[in-house]
Amino acid sequence: MNTSSCIGISTMKPYCRILISYKSSSIFSNFNNLSKSQTKQFNSRRFRSCDSQITGYIGVIESNRRCFIVSGSNWGRSKVFSNHVDEIWSSGSGSGRGRGSLVISHVASDLRNLSTSTSVDSTASVVNEKGFERIYIQGGLNVKPLVIEKVGAGHGLVQEEEEESSRVGLDGSGVSTDEDSKGLGEKKVSEIEEEAWKLLRNAVVSYCGNPVGTVAANDPVDKQPLNYDQVFIRDFVPSAIAFLLNGEEEIVKNFLLHTLQLQSWEKTVDCYSPGQGLMPASFKVRTVPLDGNEEAFEDVLDPDFGESAIGRVAPVDSGLWWIILLRAYGKITGDYALQERVDVQTGIRLILNLCLADGFDMFPTLLVTDGSCMIDRRMGIHGHPLEIQALFYSALRCSREMLIINDGTKNLVAAINNRLSALSFHIREYYWVDMKKINEIYRYKTEEYSMDATNKFNIYPDQIPSWLVDWFPEEGGYLIGNLQPAHMDFRFFTLGNLWAIVSSLGTPQQNDGILNLIEAKWDDLVAQMPLKICYPALEYEEWRIITGSDPKNTPWSYHNGGSWPTLLWQFTLACIKMGRPELAQKAVSLAEKRLSADQWPEYYDTRSGRFIGKQSRLFQTWTIAGFLASKMLLENPEKASFLFWEEDYELLETCVCALNKSGRKKCSRFAARSQILSNEK
């Protein structure tokens, strides 16, 4: 009679290790043939069963309990599995049985739902494939995330996994560089592209033998990497895009799943915890002794939710980038099953619940503090910065595509639609400036108190900076950096404007206007190295007051007007969407002349971007990945459509303000809709 064992995961604190006794069928027959020395070696290392078709599956017993079926049993088996599993287990029954033990380290309490799909049909299809994913619990600090292994078809051969370094060496060891297997052999690439690919692969970080991301920078002579040896969510996005465009999806899938598991970790600063859906800014793979055993080691993930960040600021953009990357993964690979997993759907909802929580705001924009996005130091962007709003809008559109609509999500989807409509109108109406709008602001009346006020935010005309009056071109415009009562930040922030184009947060005319302005002001915004992170720089007394005399953000350096090559891929994507790839090609050619010779810096200094940044890390991964992604997008512009959004005319029809019903004031969104539709004609 076959026997089975169960790991019950409940809210009780478990032992560090649980020893499970079982009778093995032929699936585990190789256990019986191990010598004593092999058995000792087996117990001190991780193992992977490579050739067994079925090593076990997870069946739901209760909402917070899981059962792992080791060998043949009807207990917990779903009808979908029964016939196929019976055939496999019956073929392996008979001789070769023995007793063995299986050690599972640090079984986590309160583990999230581990179902790999929300649909029964998708589960069945996974079982019928030649290989499927085996999910098990890996020991570590706090609650350990899932480790996912590929299990091939065949019979039960046990293969040892040697401990691997958490980072791939500079020689590229640990990651395949076979060009044919990576798709690079199909086309001839330049020397600089070959160098970039080698550097990108050298930056790959492995966790339990699987690639899970890329370090921020991988300078071999840097003796004090600080946190540049960690995997940042926002930094990994261009790396992920490059890998996906090159047909390498495993690292991106692993990254999405492992960072998702980190979402549920405990995170506190001075005994205060942020919202449950917060994603980490970064994580580091550490190798630690296994339960104090100096001869055995294990990999653990050590995340940073802002507890160690400069200023202790929570990374608001991390969750938004995670959702955007999840959608890109599905679009490029066609693997939509990942989006449908219960844990992934739960992760999306947690992030959205955090962003859509009710507050005191009268505006649909997200209110954040300074340093909560790519500009992670004090730069006067607290309030409603454009970068966060553009990413927020993109994440909402992604979520609306990916969420499975049912009784549990229909209210959330309705809230997403309402927020999208309100946010797009707010940004298009109040953030956009061109010569006509600047002249209108110049003639504003102040202290208006009425429902029909023109100057709704009580902006004083004297706020228009002197540099803007002479700088603004006759054609084009842009979305300002921030808007609050009595305050407009007229600085040009590149990432927010580019992502407004990509996500269609701006109108088609505004999107064209942004590229027109960049082209007209090329010498200021691109110059000798694309692209300025913001323009102009804060100088003199303004720099001292706003940045707090930050020595890293001196004028025309770092986030204060520095030039960041990683923005190149987003500029390329925006140009392709708007039918102007020649503008992107011009910028890529400019960067290609210098990046390799300058050893791929993080950023450039001076007004023209002539010098390598004074504190710039070399061999910066997102500089490398941004260049590669730009090259591939220009070579295959049809793939860019997977990464951007067209105008959503349904949003123009959505309005829940009920102003027309009250009769107090006519809704201004209908006028905006009419203007867009008339311009389209």
Protein Blocks (a to p, Z undefined) as FASTA:
>chain_A
ZZdddddddfbdcdfbdcddddddfklmmmmmpcfklmmmmmmpccddfkbmblbdcddf
blmbccddfbgcfehpafklmmmmmmmmmmmgcehiacdddddehiaehiacfbfbfbfk
lmmmmmmpmbdcdddddddehjaddddddddeddddddddddddfbdcfkopoiacbfkl
nopmmpccdfklmmmmmmmmmmpcceehiafbdcfbdcfklmblojmmpccfklmmmmmm
mmmmnopaklmmmmmmmmmmmmmpccdeehiacdfklccfbdcdddddeehiakbccddd
dddehjmmghiiacfklmmmmmmmmmmmmmmnopaklmmpmklmmmmmmmmmmmmpccfb
fbfbdcddehiamblcdehlghjafklmmmmmmmmmmmmmmpccdfklmmmmmmmmmmmm
mmmmmmmmmmpccfklmmmmmmpcehiacfkbfblnopafklpcfklmmmpcfbdcdddf
bdcehiacfbdcfklmmmmmmnomacfklmmmmmmmmmmmmmmmnmmoccdfbdcddehj
lmmmmnoopaklgghiajlopacfklmmmmmmmmmmnopaklmmmmmmmmmmmmmmnopp
abdedjkomaccfklcehifklmmmmmmmmmmmmmmmlmmmmmccddfklmmgccklmmm
nomaccfklmmmmmmmmmmZZ
